[in-house]
Amino acid sequence: MDLIRFAAMSRYWDRHPPLHLMVQSYLGIKPVIRNTTQAKPEAANTDDDLQEFVQLFTAAGGTLS
């Protein structure tokens, strides 16, 4: 998207805001601001976790090739 199209879209949205934004404003819902600077470390997967996944996958009809 180039800047000309972005400006046109912004002008259009100023006159005709998206429905979800109008409903959000009407209901007084504030956007959730999350702190992304403190990311949680990923948990290390173990062999037990892998085996449990494989069991659930095959029970749901998945096949291992």
Secondary structure, DSSP 4 states (H G I P E B T S, - for coil): --HHHHHHHHHHHHHS--HHHHHHHHHTPPPP----SSPPPPPPP-HHHHHHHHHHHHHTT----
